[in-house]
Amino acid sequence: MGVFKNIKDGWTNYLNYHFTGVAPTEVEELAKSRAEVCKTCPSLVESTVFTVIKTLMPDGKVSESLTPEKLAGDKVQGYKCNECGCGFPANVFAPQNKCPINKW
């Protein structure tokens, strides 16, 4: 049950933050510090879904805000952890979640 709760909590917190720009202070601070670690991790990879969406875009380009260089502190989608398969950045917004390779 813990995995499903982490997924629910992560996506709920991320979507609230994404649409309102506000999350509980402790969740926002935790997510930002985790994102700083994740953005430099070689296990952070573009998700297959994102690749398909990018392929279908008329000009084949993606907004600069969606690049790995812009991950931490930004509202970003389209990446995942290659270790556990969790969607980024929702995975960093789940307070009880743990990095599968113990980086946070």
ABEGO torsion letter per residue (X at the ends): XAAAAAAAAAAAAAAAAAAAGBBBAAAAAAAAAAAAAAAABAABBBBAAAAAAAAABAAGBBBAAABAAAABGBBBBGBBBAAAGBBOAAAAABAABBBAAGAX
